[in-house]
Amino acid sequence: MPVLPSDVAHPKLEKADYESRLLPAQYRMRDIAMAYYNQGLRGVIVIEGGDTAGKGGAIRRLTAELDPRFYRVWPIGPPTPTERQQHYLQRFWWRLPSAGQIAVFDRSWYGRVLVERVEGLIPEDRWRAAYGEINAFEQALVAEGIRVIKFYLHVSRDEQQSRLVERVRDRFKWWKISEADIRAHLAYEAYRAAAEEMIENTSTEAAPWHVIAANYKFHARLAILESVAGAFGNGVDTAPQPLSDALLRMARDVLAIE
C-alpha cells in the first residue's frame, strides 16, 4: 500500500539527468498517444495533490509533445450550482475520454474525500460512502477497457509554504493563489490525514495509487511521465501505421514521389 513520504524522503534529480531523460520520455508518450488515437484506445490520468504540489507543471510536461487531438485536460474546480444538485460523479461521466483519447484530470472525483471532507461540506457518512462508490466507478472504467492511472503528489508543509510565498511575491503567479489556498495551508495536517485515508481505501488492484514525493519538481515531473508511459504503453503496438497502398499510389502520381 503506498504511503505519503516523510519530509526527508523526497528524491532529488540533477538538472542534467532530468533534461537527458525528459525528451525521450515525451517522445515515448507521443508515440503512445498516437497509437491510442489510431487504435481507438482510451486512458484516464488522475493527478491529485495538495495546493502547490506541482500538478499543472507535471501535466504540461506530460502533454508537451502531444497533438491536441490526442488528449483533453480537465481542470476540476468546485461544482457549479447545477452540479451541486446532481450526484457528485455525474459531472465526471461526460468528461471521460472518447475512443482514441486520453483524459487528464487536474483534480478529480477525489475532491469528495479531500476538499469536501476537510472543509466540512458534506456529512461524514457521505464522504465515507464515497470510497466504495469511487472504487466501483473506477472498476467500471477498467472493465470497459479504459486504462486508469492515479497520482498523488505530496509536498512537505515547509515546501508548500515556500511555494505559496513565491506566488505572493511573483506577479506572474498571482493567478495561482487565492484565499482558499491559504486556508488549505492552515489545514495542512487535516488534508494529509484525509489523503492517507483516501489512499488506504481507494488504492485497488484495478486502479492503484502512485504516490509521488514532490518537493523536487524535476523528480516529480519525470516520475509521472515515465510511469504513465510505462502503464499506457504496456502491450500496445506503438509503431506508426503504414500508409495505404491507395494513398501511396496517389502520392506517387500527384507528388511525383518515387
Buried (B, 14 or more C-beta within 10 A) or exposed (E): EBEBBEBEEBEEBEEEEBEEBBEEBBEBBBBBBBBBBBEEBBBBBBBBBBBBBBBEBBBEBBBEBBEEEBBBBBEBEEBEEEEEEEEBBEBBEEEBBEEBBBBBBBBBBBBBBBBBBBBEBBEEEBBBBBBEBBBEBBBEBBEEEBBBBBBBBBBBEEBBBEBBEEBEEEEEEEEBBEEEBEEBBEBBEBBBBBBBBBBEBBBBEEBBBBBBBBBBBBBBBBBBBBBBBEBBBEEBEBEEEEEEEEEEEEEEEEEEEE
